[in-house]
Amino acid sequence: MTSAKPQISLYNTLTRRKEPFVPIDAENVRMYVCGPTVYDFAHIGNARPVIVFDVLFRLLRHVYGESHVTYARNITDVDDKINARAVRDFPDLPLNEAIRKVTETTADQFMADVAALGCLPPTHQPRATDFVLPRADGKPDMVSLISTLIAKSNAYEANGEVLFDVKSMPDYGQLSGRNLEDNLAGARIAVDAHKKNPADFVLWKQSSAEEPGWDSPWGRGRPGWHIECSAMSAAYLGNFFDIHGGGLDLIFPHHENEIAQSRCAHGTEVMANVWMHNGFLQVEGQKMSKSLGNFVTINELFDSWGGPVLRLNMLKTHYRQPIDWTQAGLKETGREISRWLDVVQDVQNEQVSEEFVSAIADELNFSEAIKLLRQYFSTSEYASLRAGMLFLGLSTERGSDQGKKHRTAFLETGYVGGPSIEALIEERLQALQAKDFGKADELRRQAESRGWTLMDSKDSSTGERVTKWEIKR
């Protein structure tokens, strides 16, 4: 089969329609995606935009050539949540040292996690703290951008802060569709009396002696969240570029405010031509939260599921739709990818089929692409299956000993790491009934090692012992 160069179509949040993708410069296609705030290990919800835009990165490289695509994904390593985590975890260290310890550990873990998920490294992965002050290489920085906005009367100083004046931008709110008057009416004016308008947002804020800070024209302080991405995207992609991506929750206020800052500072009509947003992720039908006990990090999932299983499970739902992350879904995905691995080991690589690339090019239609993989499997087109898997970033190798162990467990039990949680609970209940408490304790430890918490109670009607499980916090 011959390699195809299809027309890419993408849904644009800014225009609210699917459009043919036409790059500003086909010799340098540019994409920026908001990366993690590294105050804690990345959870499975954080993995969704990383995987989605990794596939888009692969598609762009396929169509325009690897050397003609630039992908920047930032790391936010200055944030009030990071400060709080640093104080909690390293109370005996000076704050700046504690912050560095937190962010180095969590950023390294994030990069290791997404690599294990099959994601290519971005062309650039800037850290926010490297772009606060003017740089020796002349790349855009946050302080200089804020100074420009003040000079253009788009920002002002008040009560120790620098704020963006939303009324200075007549078409503020285009991305989210929010009416500025509605934003003003819903704001809490009394709390922010120093603002010209309640919807004005912070570009620079003061830092106390106990908080990290940089010396600036407005005193010692630190940047607001939104200005970070405006500086880092401009540093590597220019004043305007092709694609900006992130999660649905970032449309407002983060992306809306990025657009305002960047357009006003650079005098451009757009910040990015195409805005793309992935949908939310739930766990077993509920919003993921630590209070519900269903908060799970990417790294924890590797104890039970291989990277390709996690990646394929994520791709089975269209990227703009909500996804329900379930154990049943993971089990089904694991069985399917195990069958694929059985048949692709000894086939030769070949170029990916035209129909497969066209499916991805049609607004990242992962479902259609996976449907084709299933067709290739059922019709014994194993070379096409292998090529398609590789295009999606799915490993076709049995891999490490741990990967072999997971694969064997799928084939033998349908659940990686050993028996299903239901089978383990049943075995433990039998041990308790037999008063074999040592075995029961060992089975509980096995459950906990796989990321499950067991909760014993009595049935209200029968008085019999019952055990429920939840994902370990």
C-alpha positions as CSV (number, residue, x, y, z in Angstrom):
1,M,0.0,0.0,0.0
2,T,1.1,3.6,-0.6
3,S,1.4,6.3,2.0
4,A,-1.4,8.8,1.8
5,K,-1.4,12.5,2.3
6,P,-5.0,13.3,3.1
7,Q,-6.8,16.6,3.7
8,I,-7.0,17.0,7.5
9,S,-10.3,18.3,8.9
10,L,-10.5,19.6,12.5
11,Y,-13.2,20.9,14.7
12,N,-12.5,24.5,15.7
13,T,-13.9,25.6,19.1
14,L,-13.4,29.2,18.0
15,T,-15.7,28.9,15.0
16,R,-17.8,26.0,16.3
17,R,-17.5,23.9,13.2
18,K,-15.4,21.3,11.5
19,E,-13.0,22.9,8.9
20,P,-10.3,21.9,6.5
21,F,-6.9,22.4,8.1
22,V,-4.8,24.8,6.2
23,P,-1.4,25.6,7.9
24,I,0.0,29.1,8.0
25,D,3.2,27.7,6.6
26,A,3.3,24.1,5.4
27,E,7.1,24.1,6.0
28,N,6.6,24.8,9.7
29,V,3.2,23.6,11.1
30,R,3.0,24.7,14.8
31,M,0.9,23.4,17.7
32,Y,0.8,24.3,21.4
33,V,-0.9,22.2,24.1
34,C,-1.3,23.2,27.7
35,G,0.7,20.8,29.8
36,P,0.4,19.8,33.5
37,T,0.8,21.9,36.6
38,V,3.3,19.7,38.4
39,Y,2.1,19.9,42.0
40,D,1.3,16.2,42.1
41,F,1.6,13.1,40.0
42,A,-0.5,13.2,36.9
43,H,-3.9,11.4,37.1
44,I,-5.5,9.5,34.3
45,G,-7.6,12.6,33.3
46,N,-4.3,14.4,32.6
47,A,-3.3,11.7,30.2
48,R,-6.2,12.3,27.8
49,P,-5.0,15.6,26.2
50,V,-1.5,14.2,26.1
51,I,-2.6,11.1,24.1
52,V,-5.1,12.9,21.9
53,F,-2.6,15.6,20.8
54,D,0.2,13.1,20.4
55,V,-1.9,11.3,17.7
56,L,-2.5,14.7,16.1
57,F,1.2,15.3,16.2
58,R,1.8,12.0,14.5
59,L,-0.7,12.8,11.8
60,L,0.8,16.2,11.1
61,R,4.3,14.7,10.9
62,H,2.9,12.1,8.5
63,V,1.3,14.6,6.2
64,Y,3.8,17.5,6.3
65,G,7.0,15.7,7.3
66,E,8.7,15.2,10.7
67,S,11.0,18.1,10.2
68,H,8.2,20.5,9.3
69,V,6.1,20.2,12.5
70,T,6.8,22.0,15.8
71,Y,5.0,20.9,18.9
72,A,5.3,22.8,22.2
73,R,3.8,21.5,25.4
74,N,4.6,23.4,28.6
75,I,5.2,22.5,32.2
76,T,3.7,24.8,34.8
77,D,6.1,24.8,37.7
78,V,5.0,28.0,39.5
79,D,1.5,27.9,41.1
80,D,-0.1,28.4,44.5
81,K,-0.9,24.6,44.6
82,I,2.8,23.9,44.2
83,N,3.6,26.3,47.0
84,A,1.2,24.5,49.3
85,R,2.5,21.1,48.4
86,A,6.1,22.2,49.0
87,V,5.2,23.5,52.4
88,R,3.4,20.3,53.3
89,D,6.0,17.9,52.0
90,F,9.2,19.8,52.9
91,P,8.5,22.0,55.9
92,D,12.1,22.2,57.0
93,L,13.4,23.5,53.7
94,P,13.4,27.1,52.4
95,L,10.3,27.5,50.2
96,N,12.2,27.9,46.9
97,E,14.2,24.7,47.6
98,A,11.1,22.8,48.6
99,I,9.3,23.9,45.4
100,R,12.2,22.8,43.3
101,K,12.1,19.3,44.9
102,V,8.4,19.0,44.3
103,T,8.4,20.1,40.7
104,E,11.5,18.2,39.7
105,T,10.1,14.9,41.1
106,T,6.6,15.4,39.7
107,A,7.8,16.7,36.3
108,D,10.1,13.8,35.8
109,Q,7.4,11.3,36.8
110,F,5.0,13.0,34.3
111,M,7.5,12.6,31.4
112,A,8.2,9.0,32.3
113,D,4.4,8.3,32.5
114,V,3.5,9.8,29.2
115,A,6.5,8.0,27.5
116,A,5.2,4.7,28.9
117,L,1.8,5.6,27.3
118,G,3.5,5.7,23.9
119,C,3.7,9.5,23.5
120,L,6.4,11.1,21.4
121,P,8.3,13.9,23.2
122,P,7.2,17.3,22.1
123,T,9.6,19.4,20.0
124,H,9.8,21.8,23.0
125,Q,8.7,21.4,26.6
126,P,9.3,24.7,28.3
127,R,9.1,25.3,32.0
128,A,7.2,28.4,33.2
129,T,9.9,29.5,35.6
130,D,12.4,29.8,32.8
131,F,10.2,32.4,31.1
132,V,9.3,34.8,33.9
133,L,12.1,37.4,33.4
134,P,13.8,38.7,30.2
135,R,16.1,36.0,28.7
136,A,19.6,36.1,27.3
137,D,18.4,34.5,24.1
138,G,15.8,37.3,23.5
139,K,12.8,34.9,23.5
140,P,9.5,36.3,24.8
141,D,9.0,36.4,28.6
142,M,6.2,37.2,30.9
143,V,7.5,40.5,32.4
144,S,8.2,41.9,29.0
145,L,4.7,40.9,27.7
146,I,3.1,42.5,30.8
147,S,5.1,45.7,30.2
148,T,3.9,45.8,26.6
149,L,0.3,45.4,27.6
150,I,0.6,48.3,30.1
151,A,2.2,50.4,27.4
152,K,-0.7,49.7,25.1
153,S,-3.3,50.5,27.8
154,N,-4.5,46.9,27.9
155,A,-3.3,46.5,31.5
156,Y,-2.9,48.6,34.6
157,E,-1.4,48.5,38.1
158,A,-3.7,48.5,41.1
159,N,-3.2,47.5,44.8
160,G,0.2,45.8,44.1
161,E,-1.2,43.8,41.1
162,V,-1.1,44.2,37.4
163,L,-4.4,43.4,35.8
164,F,-5.6,43.0,32.2
165,D,-8.4,45.4,31.3
166,V,-11.0,43.2,29.6
167,K,-12.9,46.3,28.3
168,S,-9.8,47.3,26.3
169,M,-10.5,44.4,24.0
170,P,-13.9,44.8,22.3
171,D,-14.3,41.2,21.2
172,Y,-13.2,39.6,24.4
173,G,-15.1,36.3,24.9
174,Q,-15.2,34.9,21.4
175,L,-13.8,31.5,22.3
176,S,-16.1,30.7,25.2
177,G,-19.1,32.6,23.8
178,R,-19.4,34.4,27.1
179,N,-20.9,37.9,27.0
180,L,-18.7,40.4,28.8
181,E,-21.7,42.1,30.4
182,D,-22.8,38.7,31.8
183,N,-19.3,38.2,33.2
184,L,-19.4,41.6,34.9
185,A,-22.9,41.1,36.3
186,G,-21.9,37.8,37.9
187,A,-18.6,39.0,39.4
188,R,-18.1,39.8,43.1
189,I,-17.4,43.5,42.9
190,A,-16.9,44.0,46.6
191,V,-14.1,41.5,46.8
192,D,-12.0,43.1,44.1
193,A,-12.7,46.8,44.5
194,H,-9.3,47.7,43.2
195,K,-10.2,46.5,39.7
196,K,-11.6,48.8,37.0
197,N,-13.9,46.0,36.0
198,P,-14.8,42.9,38.0
199,A,-13.8,40.6,35.1
200,D,-10.3,41.9,34.9
201,F,-7.7,39.2,35.5
202,V,-4.3,39.1,37.1
203,L,-1.1,39.3,35.1
204,W,1.2,39.8,38.0
205,K,0.7,39.5,41.8
206,Q,2.7,40.4,44.8
207,S,4.7,37.7,46.7
208,S,5.2,37.7,50.4
209,A,8.5,36.9,52.0
210,E,7.3,33.3,52.4
211,E,6.3,32.9,48.7
212,P,8.4,32.5,45.6
213,G,9.0,35.7,43.7
214,W,10.9,37.5,41.1
215,D,12.0,41.2,41.0
216,S,10.0,43.1,38.5
217,P,9.0,46.7,37.6
218,W,6.0,46.3,39.9
219,G,7.8,44.8,42.9
220,R,8.7,41.4,43.9
221,G,6.0,39.0,42.8
222,R,5.0,36.1,40.5
223,P,3.0,35.8,37.3
224,G,-0.7,35.0,36.9
225,W,-1.5,31.6,35.4
226,H,-2.6,32.8,31.9
227,I,0.4,34.9,31.0
228,E,2.7,31.9,31.3
229,C,1.3,30.2,28.2
230,S,1.2,33.4,26.2
231,A,4.9,33.8,26.8
232,M,5.9,30.2,26.2
233,S,3.9,29.7,23.0
234,A,5.3,32.9,21.5
235,A,8.8,31.9,22.5
236,Y,8.7,28.7,20.3
237,L,5.8,29.2,17.9
238,G,5.7,33.0,17.2
239,N,3.0,35.6,17.7
240,F,0.3,33.5,16.1
241,F,0.3,29.8,15.1
242,D,-1.8,27.0,13.7
243,I,-3.3,24.9,16.6
244,H,-3.8,25.4,20.3
245,G,-5.1,22.5,22.3
246,G,-6.1,21.5,25.8
247,G,-8.9,20.2,28.0
248,L,-12.5,21.4,27.8
249,D,-12.1,22.9,31.2
250,L,-9.5,25.4,29.9
251,I,-11.7,27.2,27.5
252,F,-12.7,29.7,30.1
253,P,-10.9,31.5,31.7
254,H,-7.5,30.2,30.7
255,H,-7.7,30.0,26.9
256,E,-9.9,33.0,26.7
257,N,-7.5,35.1,28.6
258,E,-4.5,33.7,26.7
259,I,-6.1,35.0,23.5
260,A,-6.7,38.4,25.1
261,Q,-3.1,38.8,26.3
262,S,-1.5,37.5,23.2
263,R,-3.6,39.4,20.6
264,C,-3.3,42.7,22.4
265,A,0.4,42.4,23.1
266,H,1.3,41.3,19.5
267,G,-1.4,43.2,17.6
268,T,-2.7,40.1,15.8
269,E,-6.2,39.1,14.8
270,V,-5.7,35.6,16.3
271,M,-3.5,33.8,18.7
272,A,-4.1,30.4,17.0
273,N,-6.2,29.6,13.9
274,V,-7.6,26.4,15.3
275,W,-8.6,25.8,19.0
276,M,-9.2,22.1,20.0
277,H,-10.5,20.8,23.3
278,N,-10.9,17.2,24.6
279,G,-13.8,16.2,26.7
280,F,-13.9,15.3,30.4
281,L,-13.1,11.9,32.0
282,Q,-15.1,10.1,34.6
283,V,-14.2,7.0,36.6
284,E,-16.9,4.3,36.8
285,G,-19.6,6.9,36.0
286,Q,-18.5,9.5,38.6
287,K,-16.4,12.6,38.5
288,M,-12.9,11.7,39.6
289,S,-12.1,13.0,43.0
290,K,-10.1,12.0,46.0
291,S,-13.1,12.3,48.3
292,L,-14.9,9.6,46.2
293,G,-11.9,7.3,46.3
294,N,-11.7,7.1,42.6
295,F,-8.7,9.4,42.0
296,V,-6.0,7.3,40.3
297,T,-2.6,8.4,38.9
298,I,-1.2,7.2,35.6
299,N,1.7,5.6,37.4
300,E,-0.6,3.6,39.7
301,L,-2.4,2.2,36.7
302,F,0.9,0.8,35.3
303,D,0.9,-1.6,38.3
304,S,-2.0,-3.4,36.7
305,W,-2.3,-2.3,33.0
306,G,0.3,-1.9,30.4
307,G,0.8,1.4,28.6
308,P,-0.7,0.2,25.3
309,V,-3.9,-0.9,27.1
310,L,-4.3,2.4,28.8
311,R,-3.7,4.2,25.5
312,L,-6.1,2.2,23.4
313,N,-8.7,2.4,26.1
314,M,-8.4,6.2,26.0
315,L,-8.7,6.3,22.2
316,K,-11.8,4.2,22.0
317,T,-13.9,7.3,22.7
318,H,-14.0,10.3,20.4
319,Y,-11.8,12.9,21.8
320,R,-14.5,15.6,22.2
321,Q,-16.9,13.3,24.0
322,P,-16.9,12.5,27.7
323,I,-15.2,9.2,28.5
324,D,-16.2,6.8,31.3
325,W,-13.0,5.0,32.5
326,T,-14.0,1.6,33.9
327,Q,-12.4,-1.6,34.9
328,A,-14.8,-3.5,32.5
329,G,-13.6,-1.3,29.7
330,L,-9.9,-1.9,30.5
331,K,-10.5,-5.6,30.7
332,E,-12.1,-5.7,27.3
333,T,-9.4,-3.5,25.8
334,G,-6.7,-5.7,27.3
335,R,-8.1,-8.8,25.8
336,E,-8.4,-7.2,22.4
337,I,-4.9,-5.8,22.3
338,S,-3.5,-9.2,23.5
339,R,-5.1,-10.9,20.5
340,W,-3.6,-8.3,18.2
341,L,-0.2,-8.8,19.7
342,D,-0.4,-12.5,19.0
343,V,-0.5,-12.0,15.2
344,V,1.7,-8.9,14.5
345,Q,5.0,-10.2,16.0
346,D,6.3,-11.9,12.8
347,V,4.9,-9.6,10.1
348,Q,7.0,-7.1,8.2
349,N,6.4,-3.4,8.6
350,E,4.6,-1.6,5.7
351,Q,3.3,1.8,5.1
352,V,0.0,2.6,6.8
353,S,-3.1,2.3,4.6
354,E,-4.7,5.3,3.0
355,E,-8.1,4.5,4.5
356,F,-6.6,4.3,8.0
357,V,-4.9,7.7,7.7
358,S,-8.0,9.2,6.2
359,A,-10.0,8.1,9.2
360,I,-7.6,9.8,11.6
361,A,-7.5,12.9,9.4
362,D,-11.3,13.2,9.6
363,E,-11.4,15.1,12.9
364,L,-9.4,12.5,14.7
365,N,-12.0,9.8,14.2
366,F,-10.4,7.2,16.5
367,S,-13.5,5.0,16.5
368,E,-13.3,4.5,12.8
369,A,-9.6,3.9,12.9
370,I,-10.1,1.2,15.6
371,K,-12.9,-0.3,13.6
372,L,-10.4,-0.7,10.7
373,L,-7.9,-2.4,13.0
374,R,-10.5,-4.9,14.0
375,Q,-11.3,-5.5,10.4
376,Y,-7.6,-6.0,9.6
377,F,-7.5,-8.5,12.4
378,S,-10.5,-10.4,11.3
379,T,-9.4,-10.6,7.7
380,S,-5.8,-11.6,8.6
381,E,-4.4,-8.3,7.1
382,Y,-1.8,-8.4,9.9
383,A,0.7,-6.0,8.2
384,S,-2.0,-3.4,8.0
385,L,-2.9,-4.1,11.6
386,R,0.7,-3.6,12.7
387,A,1.1,-0.4,10.7
388,G,-2.1,1.0,12.0
389,M,-1.2,0.2,15.6
390,L,2.1,1.9,15.2
391,F,0.5,5.0,13.7
392,L,-1.7,5.3,16.8
393,G,1.3,5.0,19.0
394,L,0.5,1.4,20.2
395,S,3.5,-0.8,20.8
396,T,3.5,-4.0,18.8
397,E,6.2,-5.6,20.9
398,R,5.6,-7.9,23.8
399,G,8.1,-5.8,25.5
400,S,9.6,-6.1,29.0
401,D,9.1,-9.0,31.4
402,Q,6.4,-6.9,33.1
403,G,4.7,-6.5,29.8
404,K,4.8,-10.2,29.2
405,K,3.4,-10.9,32.7
406,H,0.5,-8.5,32.0
407,R,-0.2,-10.1,28.6
408,T,-0.1,-13.7,30.0
409,A,-2.5,-12.6,32.8
410,F,-4.9,-11.2,30.2
411,L,-5.0,-14.5,28.3
412,E,-5.3,-16.6,31.4
413,T,-7.7,-14.6,33.6
414,G,-8.9,-11.7,31.6
415,Y,-7.4,-9.3,34.2
416,V,-3.8,-8.2,34.4
417,G,-1.9,-8.9,37.5
418,G,-3.9,-12.0,38.5
419,P,-7.5,-12.8,39.4
420,S,-10.2,-10.2,38.9
421,I,-11.1,-8.1,41.9
422,E,-14.4,-9.9,42.2
423,A,-12.7,-13.3,42.3
424,L,-10.2,-12.1,44.9
425,I,-13.0,-10.8,47.1
426,E,-14.8,-14.2,46.9
427,E,-11.7,-16.1,47.8
428,R,-11.1,-13.8,50.7
429,L,-14.7,-14.2,52.0
430,Q,-14.2,-18.0,51.9
431,A,-11.0,-17.6,53.9
432,L,-12.8,-15.5,56.5
433,Q,-15.6,-18.1,56.8
434,A,-12.9,-20.8,57.3
435,K,-11.3,-18.5,59.9
436,D,-8.1,-18.5,57.9
437,F,-7.3,-14.9,58.8
438,G,-3.7,-15.1,57.6
439,K,-4.8,-15.9,54.1
440,A,-7.5,-13.2,54.3
441,D,-5.0,-10.6,55.3
442,E,-2.7,-11.7,52.4
443,L,-5.5,-11.3,49.9
444,R,-6.3,-7.9,51.3
445,R,-2.6,-6.9,50.8
446,Q,-2.8,-8.2,47.2
447,A,-5.8,-6.1,46.5
448,E,-4.1,-3.0,47.9
449,S,-0.9,-3.6,45.9
450,R,-3.1,-3.4,42.7
451,G,-4.7,-0.2,43.8
452,W,-7.9,-1.4,45.5
453,T,-9.3,-0.7,48.9
454,L,-11.6,-3.4,50.4
455,M,-14.4,-2.4,52.8
456,D,-16.1,-5.0,54.9
457,S,-19.7,-4.6,56.3
458,K,-22.7,-6.7,57.1
459,D,-25.8,-7.2,54.9
460,S,-28.6,-5.4,56.7
461,S,-31.1,-8.1,55.9
462,T,-29.1,-11.3,56.3
463,G,-26.4,-10.3,58.6
464,E,-23.8,-11.9,56.4
465,R,-20.4,-10.3,55.8
466,V,-20.1,-8.4,52.4
467,T,-17.1,-6.7,50.9
468,K,-17.1,-3.8,48.6
469,W,-14.1,-2.3,46.7
470,E,-13.0,1.1,45.5
471,I,-9.9,2.5,43.8
472,K,-7.3,3.3,46.5
473,R,-6.9,7.0,47.2
